[in-house]
Amino acid sequence: MFRKTTLITGVLLVGVATTAWVPLQDKKLAEAKARGKQLYEELCQHCHLADGKGMPGAIPPLAKSDYLKNLTKTIHAVKFGLSEPTKVNGVEYSTPMPAANISDEEVADVVTFVLTSWGNKGKLVTAADVAKVKQ
């Protein structure tokens, strides 16, 4: 009898811990997206546009972009800018992109916003993720 009670209690505790964790992650993601959206509107939208579709032949799209599948490259582009030609969804773009000149936390927020918008299948990016990316 003791073993059954212990097992049931353990299962209940795991279930409670898992349930509590999900909303916290959702809250962190929602907060990062909101901050990232504001930064995107200030820093990125004038080129990549409000819908993330960019400008054909000049500015690459962020919406459904294969470039975003490489998180390190994505963070690097925001943090340090781009000066070399870049291929996105099979199309080459040569327009330079300036560095955002924002904190690692702000880079994380704007990248989180982009990775989770316009049909992209991304995740929460943290300042620790951004700090790992060097020039």
N, C-alpha and C positions, 0 to 999 in steps of 0.2 A: 504494500500500500504506500509506503514512504517513497519508493522510487517513482511511482506513477504521479504522485503529487509534485515531486521535484521536477519531473519532466514537464508537466503541464505548466508549472510556474515559470520554468525556463522559456518555454515557447511563448507564453504570454509576455514576458519581458522583452524578448526579441521582437515580437510583433509591435509592442508599444514603442520601442526604440526606432524601428523602421518607419512607423507611421509619423513619429515626431520629426524625423530627419527630412522627409520629402517636402513638407511645407517650408521648412527653413531654406532648403536649396531653391525652391520655387521663389521664395521671397528675395533671396540674394540675386537670382537671375533677373527677376522683375525690376529690382532696384538698379542693377547694372545696366539693363536695357534702357531704362528711363534716362539715366545719366548719359549713356552712350548715344541715345537718340538726340539729346540736346547738343552734345559735342559734334555729332555727325551734321546736324543742321547748321552749326556755326562754321565748321572746318571743311567738310567734305561735299556737302550737297550742291554747292555751286558748280562743281565739275561732274560728280557722279549722279546728280539729280535726286529728287525726292523719292523716286521709285527705284533707285539703285541701278538703273539701266544704262547709265553713262551716256556717252555721245559716240555713235557708231563711227569708227575709223579714227577717233581722236582720244576718247577717254574710255577705258575698259568698264564693262558692267560689273557690278557687285552682286546683282540679283542672279541667282542660279549660276554663280561663277565657279568654274573648276579650279581657279587659282586659290580660292579660299580653303581648299582641301588640305593645303600644306600650312599648318598653323604658324610654324616658324617663319616662313616667307611672308605670310600675311602680317604678322606682328612686325617683322623687319621693315616692311613697306611703310607702315604707319609711323613707326618709331624713327626711322632714318630716311624715309623717302625712297624714290626710285629714279635712277638716271639712265639705266640701260633699257633697251626695248624689252617688253614683257608680252608673253603670249597668254591670252585668256580665251577660253572656249574655242581654241583653234585659230584665233585672229591675233596678229601681232600689233601691239600699240607702242609708239615711241615717245609719246608726250611725257615729259618728266613730271614726277609728283614730288612736291616738297615734303620734308619731314614735318610732322605735326607739331613738334616742340611742346609736348605736353608731358605730364607725369606718367609713370608706369601704370598707375591706377586708372588714369584717364585713357591711356592706350587700351588697357584691358576692357574698359567699359565700351569704348567705341567699337573695338573688335567684336566684343560680345554682341552688341547691337547688330552689326553687319552680319555676323555668323548666324544670327537667329531671325533674320528678316528676309523678306522677298523670296521665300521658298528655299533658303539655305538651311541646311541641317547641321547647325553648330551647337555649341555648348557655352557654358559660363567660362570666361577666361579671367584669370586672376593677375594681380600685379606681380606675383611670384613667377607666373608663366612668362610675363613680359620681361622681367629682370634677367631671365636666363638667356634672352636673345641679345647677342652682342654684335657690334658693327663688323 
